[in-house]
Amino acid sequence: MSSASESLHIRTNKPIANEGELTYEQQHKPRAEFDTREQYLEHELQIMAPKRWRPNLPFKDYRFEIEDTIPAMAGTIGKVVMVGAIAATFAGALGLNEGFILENVRYELLIASVFIILFSGFLLPTANLAGTHGPLIPLIPIVVAAGGHPMAFGVLIGAFGLILAISKGGSMLASLTSKGVCGGLLLYLGFVGTVSQVKNLFAWAEGIGMSHIAFVVILCTIILYALLEHFRKRWLAVPLSCLLGGTLAFAMGAPFSFQTEPGLPNMNPMYWWGEDTGWMLGLPTIEHFMVVLPFAILAVAMWSPDFLGHQVFQKISYPERTEKVQMNIDDTMTTASIRQTFGSLLGGTNFTSSWGTYIVPAAIAKRPIPAGALLTALFCIIAAVWGYPMDLAIWQPVLCVALIVGVFVPLLEAGMEMTREGKTTQSAAIVVFSSALVNPAFGWSLAMLLDNLGLVGCKERSGELNKMNRWVLPGIMFIVLTSVMALVGLLPGIPAIIPSFR
């Protein structure tokens, strides 16, 4: 028996347990005992033992590290931007003023903070934060034009999400997705996202008559990212790139000023769902629920590829023996569904999905979910109450580089990593091709069906699948998704089957 084990036995006066049975506190070692900080962070991931639906306490079950501030910062920036985009889209379609957008974004930041603390930081530490469903933004004008109601839409998303989570449908679909299909999905999302942010930055620069600012900011960001990669400090990419982009743009004459003053939003749900206040829509009727039904089904069906991409990114970035701390797809669906339901009932404008601007930087920094989650909640509260950080977060030189280096370029890297071996490139190409044709949900479901049938990708893997996994479940998912898209007019060149959506 080693002296360390003997001292543990004497100190606790209990039988000596195997290492796998020791608590996090017992296995934790100070940073000084490791040769590098990376080794320390990897050891922290390996010794954590998250508890489901039981209290997980800071310092007892996990610790805070400086690296946790990076995903928290990136997540807060992403949250302000994405909720603002949804609120602005609704406001434009419903004729609401800019005051509604600002106040509802503040309201949503506070709502999100409560659920982050309750679930990801306390009861379900392997559930990723409930973020914003970006792919739904283009559908909002269609929903409004068809007579949809945002509360009805959100409540149905929450209900369908809970059904999928309870039945463990999310993890089942993830298990049916090969590396090639998943890698292709990451490549598509990463490339499209990077290109869109570059275009947004150039459009902003052209709008102020200083196109050269966008070129200089992006070029310097590329060089900074390469240097951080070389020195193995890539987890610092988000704050340093934001600082660099904002400083360069301001120094070169780009206009910026703080305009959002400190304050609190109206916290009364009846204000938000009044007929003359808030949304100015009143409460939804049965007809409103019927109108948004196909959109809600589509929204939840699109969760699986989104959640899968985030989980896979963790698997690639984390060391071995860290399965216990990796994002659980079904738990994430559960928390996202509950948060969506209550958020919509309270009057928020957010539509929920897995929080990509948080989980991707957290995986790069080799940090588990809970500590950074609590910091994200704190940062969201500060941004909502103080107001001024919201102006900085949505300033294009800061916003665009944060999303590029914090989310989209890492997705590209992960996608290329997953398609390096075997016959994965065939499946990846089909995902990219079909996603460009319609959208990522269509591309994922079609490629998964073709891959599992053995028409593309690894034939040996297809041969090992049973009938249910080979074509029944992938076929059902593809048919359901394609049918719903056809109903609401999302298939290019094909009019909506339901007349009210045309």
C-alpha positions in Angstrom: 0.0 0.0 0.0 1.4 3.4 -1.0 2.0 6.1 1.6 -0.5 8.4 -0.2 -3.1 5.6 0.0 -2.3 4.9 3.7 -2.7 8.6 4.6 -6.0 8.7 2.7 -7.2 5.7 4.7 -6.1 7.2 8.0 -7.6 10.6 7.2 -11.0 9.4 6.1 -11.2 6.3 8.4 -12.9 4.5 5.5 -11.9 1.5 3.3 -9.7 2.6 0.4 -11.7 2.8 -2.8 -10.6 2.3 -6.4 -9.6 5.4 -8.3 -12.9 5.2 -10.2 -14.9 5.4 -7.0 -13.1 8.4 -5.5 -14.8 11.7 -5.6 -13.7 14.7 -7.6 -12.4 16.4 -4.4 -10.3 13.4 -3.6 -8.8 13.1 -7.1 -8.2 16.8 -7.6 -4.5 17.9 -7.8 -3.1 21.4 -7.8 -1.7 22.9 -11.0 1.8 22.7 -9.7 1.9 18.9 -9.8 1.6 18.9 -13.6 4.2 19.8 -16.2 1.9 21.8 -18.4 -1.5 23.6 -17.9 -3.0 21.4 -20.6 -2.2 18.3 -18.6 -3.9 19.8 -15.6 -7.0 20.7 -17.6 -7.2 17.3 -19.1 -6.9 15.7 -15.7 -9.8 17.9 -14.5 -12.0 16.6 -17.3 -11.0 13.0 -16.5 -11.8 13.1 -12.7 -15.1 14.9 -12.8 -18.2 12.7 -12.1 -21.3 14.8 -13.0 -24.6 13.9 -11.2 -27.9 13.9 -13.1 -30.8 15.6 -11.3 -28.8 16.0 -8.1 -26.9 19.1 -6.9 -23.5 19.7 -8.5 -21.7 22.3 -6.4 -18.8 24.5 -7.3 -15.4 23.5 -5.7 -17.0 20.3 -4.6 -17.8 18.8 -8.0 -16.0 21.2 -10.3 -13.7 24.3 -10.2 -13.5 27.6 -11.9 -10.5 28.3 -14.2 -9.5 31.3 -16.1 -10.3 29.3 -19.3 -14.0 29.3 -18.3 -14.2 33.0 -19.0 -13.6 32.6 -22.7 -16.6 30.5 -23.6 -18.7 32.6 -21.2 -17.6 35.7 -23.1 -18.2 34.2 -26.5 -21.5 32.7 -25.4 -22.8 36.1 -24.1 -21.8 37.9 -27.3 -23.5 35.2 -29.4 -26.6 35.3 -27.2 -27.0 39.1 -27.5 -26.6 38.9 -31.3 -28.8 35.9 -32.0 -31.7 36.9 -29.7 -31.5 40.4 -31.2 -31.7 39.0 -34.7 -34.9 37.0 -33.8 -36.5 40.0 -32.0 -35.6 42.3 -34.9 -37.1 39.9 -37.4 -40.3 39.6 -35.4 -40.5 43.3 -34.9 -40.1 44.0 -38.6 -42.9 41.5 -39.5 -45.2 42.7 -36.8 -44.5 46.4 -37.1 -43.0 46.7 -33.6 -40.5 49.5 -32.7 -36.8 49.2 -31.8 -37.7 49.7 -28.1 -39.4 46.3 -28.1 -36.2 44.7 -29.5 -33.9 46.1 -26.8 -36.2 45.4 -23.9 -37.0 41.9 -25.0 -33.3 41.0 -25.6 -32.6 42.2 -22.0 -35.6 40.1 -20.8 -34.3 37.1 -22.6 -30.8 37.4 -21.2 -32.3 37.3 -17.6 -34.6 34.4 -18.4 -31.6 32.5 -20.0 -29.5 33.1 -16.9 -32.0 31.5 -14.5 -32.2 28.3 -16.5 -28.4 28.2 -17.1 -27.8 28.2 -13.4 -30.6 25.8 -12.6 -29.7 23.1 -15.2 -26.2 23.3 -16.7 -24.7 24.7 -13.6 -26.5 22.7 -10.9 -28.8 19.8 -11.8 -27.7 18.6 -15.3 -24.0 19.5 -15.8 -23.7 17.5 -19.0 -26.6 19.4 -20.6 -25.3 22.2 -22.9 -26.7 25.6 -22.3 -30.1 26.3 -24.1 -29.1 28.9 -26.7 -30.8 30.2 -29.9 -32.1 28.4 -33.0 -30.4 30.5 -35.7 -31.8 28.5 -38.7 -35.3 29.4 -37.7 -34.7 33.1 -38.3 -35.5 33.0 -42.1 -38.8 31.2 -41.3 -40.1 33.9 -38.9 -41.6 36.2 -41.6 -43.4 33.1 -43.1 -44.8 32.2 -39.7 -46.1 35.7 -39.1 -47.5 36.0 -42.6 -49.4 32.7 -42.1 -50.9 34.1 -38.9 -48.7 32.3 -36.4 -48.3 33.4 -32.8 -44.9 33.4 -31.1 -46.1 31.9 -27.8 -47.9 29.1 -29.6 -44.8 28.5 -31.7 -42.5 28.3 -28.7 -44.8 26.2 -26.5 -45.2 23.6 -29.3 -41.4 23.5 -29.8 -41.0 22.8 -26.1 -43.6 20.1 -26.1 -42.2 18.3 -29.2 -38.7 18.6 -27.8 -39.7 17.0 -24.5 -41.3 14.1 -26.4 -38.0 13.6 -28.4 -35.9 13.9 -25.2 -38.0 11.4 -23.1 -38.0 8.9 -25.9 -34.2 9.4 -26.3 -34.7 10.0 -30.0 -32.0 12.6 -30.1 -29.2 10.3 -29.0 -30.6 7.5 -31.2 -30.4 9.6 -34.3 -26.9 10.7 -33.3 -25.8 7.1 -33.1 -27.1 6.5 -36.6 -25.0 9.3 -38.0 -21.6 8.2 -39.3 -18.3 10.2 -39.1 -18.6 11.1 -42.8 -22.1 12.5 -42.5 -21.2 14.4 -39.3 -18.0 15.7 -40.7 -19.7 17.0 -43.8 -22.3 18.7 -41.7 -19.6 20.5 -39.7 -17.7 21.4 -42.9 -20.9 23.0 -44.4 -21.9 24.9 -41.3 -18.3 26.1 -40.7 -17.8 27.3 -44.3 -21.2 28.9 -44.7 -20.9 30.6 -41.4 -17.4 31.9 -42.1 -18.3 33.3 -45.5 -21.5 34.9 -44.1 -19.5 36.7 -41.4 -16.9 37.9 -43.8 -19.6 39.3 -46.1 -21.4 40.9 -43.1 -18.2 42.7 -42.0 -17.5 44.0 -45.6 -21.1 45.1 -45.9 -20.8 47.0 -42.7 -17.5 48.6 -43.7 -18.9 49.6 -47.1 -21.9 51.1 -45.4 -19.6 53.5 -43.5 -17.5 54.2 -46.6 -14.4 52.4 -45.2 -14.1 49.0 -47.0 -10.4 48.7 -46.2 -11.2 48.3 -42.5 -12.8 44.9 -43.1 -9.8 43.7 -45.0 -7.3 44.8 -42.4 -9.4 43.4 -39.5 -9.8 40.0 -41.1 -6.2 39.8 -42.3 -4.9 40.6 -38.8 -7.3 38.1 -37.3 -6.0 35.4 -39.5 -2.4 36.1 -38.5 -3.4 36.2 -34.8 -5.3 32.9 -35.1 -2.3 31.3 -36.8 0.1 32.5 -34.0 -2.2 31.3 -31.3 -2.4 27.9 -33.0 1.3 27.8 -33.2 1.8 28.5 -29.5 -1.1 26.2 -28.5 -3.1 29.1 -27.1 -6.1 28.9 -29.4 -8.5 29.1 -26.5 -7.6 32.8 -26.3 -8.8 33.4 -29.8 -12.1 34.9 -28.9 -11.1 37.7 -26.5 -7.9 38.6 -28.3 -9.6 38.7 -31.7 -12.4 40.8 -30.3 -9.9 43.2 -28.7 -7.9 43.3 -31.9 -10.8 43.8 -34.3 -12.5 46.4 -32.1 -9.2 48.3 -31.5 -8.2 48.3 -35.2 -11.6 49.4 -36.4 -11.8 52.2 -33.9 -8.2 53.4 -34.5 -8.9 53.5 -38.3 -11.8 55.8 -37.8 -14.9 53.5 -37.6 -17.7 55.2 -35.6 -18.7 53.7 -32.3 -20.5 54.9 -29.2 -22.3 53.5 -26.2 -26.0 54.1 -26.4 -27.8 51.5 -24.3 -28.2 52.8 -20.8 -28.4 50.7 -17.6 -31.9 49.5 -16.7 -34.2 46.5 -16.3 -36.9 45.2 -18.7 -40.5 44.8 -17.7 -40.7 41.5 -15.8 -44.5 41.1 -16.0 -45.5 38.3 -18.5 -49.0 39.9 -18.8 -47.3 43.0 -20.1 -45.6 41.1 -22.9 -48.8 39.2 -23.9 -51.1 42.1 -23.6 -53.2 43.3 -26.5 -51.8 46.8 -26.3 -48.4 46.2 -24.7 -45.4 44.1 -25.4 -46.0 41.9 -28.5 -49.5 43.5 -28.9 -50.9 40.2 -29.9 -52.8 39.0 -26.8 -52.9 35.3 -25.9 -52.9 32.6 -28.7 -56.0 30.6 -29.8 -56.3 27.1 -31.0 -56.0 28.4 -34.6 -52.6 29.9 -33.8 -51.4 26.5 -32.6 -52.6 24.8 -35.8 -50.8 27.4 -38.0 -47.4 26.9 -36.3 -47.6 23.1 -36.0 -45.5 22.2 -39.0 -42.9 24.8 -38.2 -42.6 23.5 -34.7 -42.1 19.9 -36.0 -39.4 21.2 -38.3 -37.7 23.2 -35.6 -37.3 20.2 -33.3 -36.3 17.9 -36.1 -33.5 20.3 -36.9 -32.2 20.0 -33.3 -30.5 16.6 -33.9 -27.8 17.7 -36.4 -27.2 20.8 -34.4 -26.7 18.9 -31.1 -24.7 16.2 -32.8 -22.2 18.7 -34.2 -21.6 20.2 -30.8 -21.2 16.8 -29.1 -18.7 15.6 -31.8 -16.7 18.7 -31.4 -16.2 17.9 -27.7 -15.3 14.3 -28.5 -12.6 15.6 -30.9 -11.2 18.2 -28.5 -11.3 16.3 -25.2 -8.8 13.6 -24.2 -9.6 10.0 -23.5 -11.7 8.9 -20.5 -13.9 12.0 -20.5 -17.2 10.5 -21.7 -18.8 11.4 -18.4 -18.4 15.1 -18.9 -19.3 15.3 -22.6 -22.5 16.9 -23.6 -25.5 14.5 -23.3 -27.9 15.0 -26.3 -31.1 13.9 -24.5 -30.4 16.0 -21.4 -29.7 19.0 -23.6 -33.0 18.5 -25.4 -34.7 18.2 -22.0 -33.3 21.5 -20.7 -33.8 23.3 -24.0 -37.5 22.2 -24.1 -38.2 23.3 -20.6 -36.4 26.6 -21.1 -38.3 27.1 -24.4 -41.7 26.4 -22.8 -41.2 28.8 -19.8 -39.5 31.4 -21.9 -42.4 31.6 -24.3 -45.0 31.7 -21.6 -43.1 34.5 -19.9 -43.0 36.6 -23.1 -39.5 36.0 -24.4 -38.7 36.1 -28.1 -36.1 33.3 -28.1 -36.3 30.0 -30.0 -34.0 27.5 -28.3 -31.3 25.1 -29.5 -27.9 24.0 -28.3 -25.7 27.0 -27.5 -23.0 26.7 -30.1 -21.1 30.0 -29.3 -20.6 28.6 -25.8 -19.9 24.9 -26.3 -17.4 25.2 -29.2 -15.0 27.6 -27.3 -15.4 25.5 -24.1 -14.3 22.4 -26.0 -11.3 24.2 -27.4 -10.4 25.4 -23.9 -10.8 21.8 -22.6 -13.3 22.9 -20.0 -16.5 21.0 -18.9 -19.9 22.7 -19.1 -20.9 23.8 -15.6 -18.3 26.3 -14.4 -18.4 28.3 -17.7 -22.1 28.0 -17.6 -22.4 29.9 -14.3 -20.0 32.6 -15.6 -22.1 32.9 -18.8 -25.2 33.4 -16.6 -23.3 36.1 -14.7 -22.1 37.8 -17.9 -25.6 37.8 -19.4 -27.0 39.4 -16.2 -24.3 42.1 -16.3 -25.0 42.8 -20.0 -28.7 43.0 -19.5 -28.6 45.3 -16.5 -25.6 47.4 -17.4 -26.7 47.8 -21.1 -23.4 49.2 -22.5 -21.8 45.7 -23.1 -24.7 45.0 -25.5 -23.6 47.8 -27.7 -20.0 46.5 -27.8 -21.2 42.9 -28.4 -23.2 43.8 -31.5 -20.6 46.1 -33.1 -19.6 44.4 -36.3 -15.8 44.3 -35.9 -16.2 42.6 -32.6 -19.2 40.4 -33.5 -17.9 39.0 -36.8 -14.4 38.1 -35.6 -15.8 36.5 -32.4 -18.1 34.2 -34.4 -15.5 33.4 -37.0 -12.7 32.4 -34.7 -14.9 31.1 -31.8 -17.4 29.0 -33.8 -17.1 28.7 -37.6 -13.4 28.1 -38.2 -13.3 25.5 -35.3 -16.2 23.8 -37.0 -14.3 23.6 -40.2 -11.3 22.2 -38.5 -13.4 19.5 -36.7 -15.1 18.6 -40.0 -11.8 18.1 -41.8 -10.5 16.1 -38.9 -13.5 13.7 -39.1 -13.2 13.2 -42.8 -9.5 12.3 -42.9 -9.8 8.6 -42.7 -11.6 5.8 -44.5 -14.4 6.5 -47.0 -15.9 9.4 -45.1 -15.3 12.0 -47.9 -18.1 10.5 -50.0 -20.7 10.9 -47.3 -19.4 14.4 -46.4 -19.7 15.5 -50.0 -23.3 14.4 -50.2 -24.1 16.3 -47.0 -22.5 19.5 -48.4 -24.2 19.0 -51.8 -27.7 18.4 -50.4 -27.4 21.0 -47.6 -26.6 23.6 -50.3 -29.7 22.5 -52.2 -32.1 23.0 -49.3 -30.7 23.4 -45.8 -28.5 21.4 -43.3 -31.4 19.4 -41.9 -32.3 18.1 -45.3 -28.7 17.4 -46.1 -28.1 15.6 -42.9 -31.2 13.3 -43.2 -30.6 12.5 -46.8 -26.9 11.7 -46.4 -27.7 9.6 -43.3 -30.2 7.5 -45.2 -27.8 7.0 -48.2 -24.9 6.3 -45.9 -26.7 3.8 -43.8 -28.0 2.0 -46.9 -24.4 1.6 -48.1 -24.8 3.6 -51.3 -22.1 6.0 -50.2 -19.4 5.8 -47.5 -18.3 2.7 -45.7 -20.1 -0.4 -47.0 -18.8 -2.5 -44.1 -20.5 -0.2 -41.6 -23.8 -0.5 -43.5 -23.5 -4.3 -43.5 -23.2 -4.3 -39.7 -26.5 -2.4 -39.1 -29.8 -4.1 -38.6 -32.9 -3.3 -40.7 -34.2 -0.8 -38.3 -31.0 1.3 -38.2 -30.1 0.8 -41.9 -33.2 2.2 -43.6 -36.4 2.2 -41.4 -35.4 5.0 -38.9 -33.3 7.1 -41.4 -36.1 6.7 -43.9 -38.8 7.9 -41.5 -36.7 10.9 -40.5 -36.0 11.9 -44.1 -39.7 11.5 -45.1 -41.0 13.5 -42.1 -38.5 16.3 -42.6 -39.0 16.5 -46.4 -42.8 16.4 -46.0 -42.9 19.2 -43.5 -40.6 21.3 -45.6 -42.9 20.6 -48.6 -45.9 21.7 -46.6 -44.5 25.1 -45.7 -42.7 25.8 -49.0 -39.0 25.2 -48.0 -38.2 23.0 -51.0 -36.6 25.2 -53.7 -38.8 25.7 -56.7 -41.8 23.8 -55.2 -44.8 25.9 -53.9 -46.0 25.2 -50.4 -48.6 22.4 -50.3 -50.6 24.2 -47.6 -52.1 27.3 -49.4 -51.7 29.6 -46.4 -47.9 29.2 -46.5 -47.6 30.2 -50.1 
